Amino acid sequence: MLEMLSYPFIQRALVVGTLVSLCSALLGVNLVLKRYSMIGDGLSHVAFSAMAVATVMNWAPLTVAIPVVVIASVLLLRLSGSGKIKGDAAVALVSTGALALGIFIISMRSGINTDINNYMFGSVLAISRSDVALSVGLSLAVLTLYAVFFHRIFAVTFDEPFARATGIRVDFYNMLIAVLTAITIVLGMRMIGALLISSLIIFPAMSAMRLSKRFLGVVFCAAVISVVCFIAGVAVSYEFSAPTGASVVIMNMAVFGLCVLTETVAACISRKEN
């Protein structure tokens, strides 16, 4: 562990990854409860397309991707809210279309190269010093906004009609969740990859829901699980020279399986006692 921490790129990955894991876990609870967890998949493919364009034009990838994905999240929310296209269909349209566009653009310039593979599958080596400052600042902004508006986000997540009746601006807070998710997706893509980043949103939330039945408890458990799995995934990646994104996802899968097993055993014991 000490040897691993001696490398600057590992230090950068742990700092950024821990903050992004916290953001994705907190937002993931709300997205899973609202049955909109796959928005991460659609936005990650939009981010891939934006980063492909930035690579071709020699622009800073994060600087280009963040505003593009934020705009896409707003449009996706409005598209699914219009009633003409359901949420899952809207995500599928955006996801496949953006991925195809990104691959087409980059292949016209230089083919599929190492940089684009890093965006697809993630790499701790992709985190530069300049990216760290931007990622830390935006991650702290996401966490701060989530904490400040926590009670309103909670109300919108569980009962939109009731929240609207009490005067809460439901559309605004849905938009806020979408924008914060978009920022988190872009920040996490560099390490986890476009194809795997949505797992950071889904797995910790699903695991936490098997450990607690209270919203605050689920949020806390999801945050702890996400951070622990990320650190463990980085350690496994370093030890076995495996892709970082895949290692982190495998850790999350293992924890989810353990939580399901624990829940099943507890339910069987409860039935026997009754």
C-alpha positions in Angstrom: 0.0 0.0 0.0 2.8 2.4 0.9 4.6 1.6 -2.4 1.4 2.3 -4.3 0.8 5.7 -2.5 4.4 6.8 -3.4 3.3 7.3 -7.1 2.0 10.8 -7.9 -0.6 9.5 -10.4 -2.0 7.1 -7.8 -2.3 10.0 -5.3 -4.1 12.1 -7.9 -6.4 9.3 -8.8 -7.3 8.6 -5.1 -8.0 12.3 -4.4 -10.3 12.8 -7.4 -11.7 9.3 -7.3 -12.8 9.5 -3.6 -14.6 12.8 -4.3 -16.2 11.5 -7.5 -17.3 8.3 -5.7 -19.0 10.3 -3.0 -20.8 12.5 -5.5 -21.9 9.5 -7.6 -23.1 7.5 -4.5 -25.2 10.4 -3.1 -26.8 11.2 -6.5 -27.2 7.5 -7.3 -29.6 7.0 -4.4 -31.9 9.7 -5.8 -31.6 8.4 -9.3 -32.3 4.8 -8.4 -35.3 5.7 -6.3 -36.6 7.9 -9.1 -36.1 5.0 -11.5 -33.8 7.1 -13.6 -30.5 5.4 -12.8 -29.5 4.8 -16.5 -29.2 8.5 -17.1 -25.5 8.1 -16.2 -25.1 5.7 -19.2 -26.6 8.2 -21.6 -24.6 11.1 -20.3 -21.3 9.2 -20.3 -21.7 8.5 -24.0 -22.4 12.2 -24.6 -19.2 13.0 -22.6 -17.3 10.5 -24.8 -18.5 12.2 -27.9 -17.5 15.6 -26.5 -14.1 14.4 -25.5 -13.6 12.8 -28.9 -14.2 16.2 -30.6 -11.9 17.9 -28.1 -9.2 15.3 -28.8 -9.5 15.9 -32.6 -9.4 19.7 -32.1 -6.6 19.6 -29.5 -8.8 21.2 -26.9 -8.9 20.5 -23.2 -11.3 17.4 -22.8 -12.9 18.3 -19.5 -13.4 22.0 -20.4 -15.3 20.9 -23.5 -17.1 17.9 -22.1 -18.6 19.5 -18.9 -20.8 22.2 -20.6 -21.8 19.8 -23.4 -22.9 17.1 -20.9 -24.7 19.6 -18.7 -26.7 20.9 -21.7 -27.4 17.3 -22.7 -28.7 16.5 -19.2 -31.1 19.4 -19.3 -32.3 18.4 -22.8 -32.7 14.8 -21.8 -34.8 15.7 -18.7 -37.0 17.9 -20.8 -37.3 15.3 -23.5 -38.4 12.6 -21.1 -40.7 15.1 -19.3 -42.5 16.0 -22.4 -44.4 12.7 -22.4 -43.7 12.0 -26.1 -40.6 9.9 -25.3 -40.4 7.8 -22.1 -37.3 8.2 -19.9 -35.6 4.9 -20.8 -36.2 5.5 -24.5 -34.8 9.0 -24.3 -31.7 7.7 -22.6 -31.3 4.9 -25.2 -31.6 7.5 -28.0 -29.0 9.8 -26.5 -26.7 7.0 -25.4 -26.4 5.1 -28.8 -26.4 8.3 -30.9 -23.7 10.0 -28.9 -21.5 6.9 -28.8 -21.7 6.4 -32.5 -21.0 10.0 -33.2 -17.9 10.0 -31.0 -16.5 6.9 -32.6 -17.2 8.2 -36.1 -15.5 11.6 -35.4 -12.3 10.2 -33.8 -12.0 7.4 -36.5 -12.1 10.1 -39.3 -9.0 11.7 -37.7 -6.7 9.0 -36.5 -8.6 5.8 -35.7 -9.3 4.4 -32.3 -6.1 5.2 -30.3 -4.9 4.9 -26.7 -6.5 8.2 -25.6 -9.9 7.2 -26.7 -9.6 3.7 -25.2 -8.8 5.5 -21.9 -12.1 7.4 -22.2 -14.0 4.2 -23.0 -12.5 2.0 -20.3 -10.8 4.5 -17.9 -7.2 4.9 -16.7 -5.6 6.4 -13.6 -2.8 7.7 -15.9 -5.4 10.0 -17.6 -5.6 12.3 -14.6 -3.2 15.2 -15.0 -2.3 17.8 -12.4 -4.5 20.4 -14.2 -7.4 18.0 -14.1 -7.1 17.5 -10.4 -7.7 21.2 -9.4 -10.8 21.3 -11.7 -12.1 18.0 -10.5 -11.7 18.7 -6.8 -13.3 22.1 -7.2 -16.3 20.8 -9.1 -16.7 17.8 -6.8 -16.8 20.0 -3.7 -19.3 22.2 -5.4 -21.5 19.2 -6.2 -21.3 17.9 -2.6 -22.0 21.4 -1.2 -25.1 21.9 -3.3 -26.4 18.4 -2.5 -25.9 19.1 1.3 -27.6 22.6 1.0 -30.6 21.3 -0.8 -30.7 17.9 0.8 -34.2 18.1 2.3 -35.8 19.5 -1.0 -34.0 16.8 -3.0 -35.4 14.2 -0.6 -38.9 15.5 -1.0 -38.7 15.6 -4.8 -37.3 12.1 -4.9 -40.0 10.4 -2.9 -43.2 12.3 -3.7 -43.2 14.9 -6.5 -46.9 15.7 -6.4 -46.7 16.4 -2.6 -43.5 18.4 -3.0 -45.2 20.5 -5.7 -48.2 21.0 -3.5 -46.1 22.3 -0.7 -44.5 24.9 -2.9 -41.2 23.2 -3.8 -40.0 23.9 -7.3 -39.9 20.3 -8.5 -38.7 21.1 -12.0 -35.8 23.2 -10.7 -34.6 20.4 -8.3 -35.0 17.7 -10.9 -32.8 19.9 -13.1 -30.3 20.4 -10.3 -30.0 16.6 -9.9 -29.5 16.2 -13.6 -26.8 18.9 -13.8 -25.0 17.6 -10.7 -25.1 14.1 -12.2 -23.7 15.4 -15.5 -20.7 17.0 -13.8 -20.1 13.8 -11.8 -20.2 11.6 -14.9 -17.6 13.7 -16.7 -15.3 13.8 -13.8 -15.4 10.1 -13.2 -15.1 9.1 -16.9 -11.3 9.6 -16.9 -10.8 6.8 -14.4 -13.7 4.5 -14.8 -14.5 5.0 -18.5 -17.7 5.8 -20.4 -18.8 2.1 -20.5 -18.6 1.6 -16.8 -19.2 4.9 -15.1 -22.9 4.3 -14.6 -22.0 1.4 -12.2 -20.7 4.0 -9.7 -24.2 5.4 -9.6 -26.1 2.1 -9.5 -24.2 -0.4 -7.4 -23.5 1.6 -4.2 -27.1 2.7 -4.0 -28.5 -0.8 -4.6 -26.1 -2.2 -2.0 -27.0 0.4 0.6 -30.7 -0.2 0.2 -30.2 -3.7 1.5 -28.4 -2.4 4.6 -30.8 0.4 5.6 -34.4 1.3 5.1 -34.1 5.0 6.0 -33.2 7.5 3.3 -30.4 9.1 5.4 -29.0 5.7 6.3 -29.0 4.6 2.7 -27.2 7.8 1.6 -24.6 7.3 4.3 -24.1 3.6 3.5 -23.9 4.3 -0.2 -21.2 6.9 0.3 -19.1 4.6 2.5 -19.5 1.6 0.1 -18.6 3.7 -2.9 -15.4 5.2 -1.4 -14.2 1.8 0.0 -14.9 0.0 -3.3 -13.0 2.7 -5.2 -9.9 2.5 -3.0 -10.0 -1.3 -3.0 -10.4 -1.3 -6.8 -7.4 1.0 -7.3 -5.3 -1.3 -5.0 -6.4 -4.4 -7.0 -5.7 -2.6 -10.2 -2.2 -1.7 -9.1 -1.4 -5.1 -7.7 -2.5 -7.1 -10.7 -1.9 -4.4 -13.5 -5.6 -4.6 -14.3 -7.8 -1.8 -15.7 -8.9 0.6 -12.9 -12.5 0.9 -14.0 -13.1 -2.8 -14.2 -11.4 -3.4 -10.9 -13.6 -0.8 -9.2 -16.8 -2.2 -10.7 -15.8 -5.8 -9.6 -15.4 -4.5 -6.0 -18.8 -3.0 -6.2 -20.3 -6.2 -7.6 -18.7 -8.2 -4.8 -20.1 -5.9 -2.1 -23.6 -6.0 -3.7 -23.5 -9.8 -3.8 -22.5 -9.8 -0.1 -25.3 -7.4 0.8 -27.8 -9.6 -1.1 -26.6 -12.7 0.6 -26.7 -11.0 4.0 -30.3 -9.8 3.4 -31.4 -13.2 2.3 -29.8 -14.9 5.3 -31.4 -12.4 7.7 -34.8 -12.9 6.1 -34.5 -16.7 6.4 -33.6 -16.4 10.1 -36.5 -14.0 10.7 -39.0 -16.4 9.1 -37.7 -19.3 11.2 -38.0 -17.2 14.4 -41.6 -16.3 13.6 
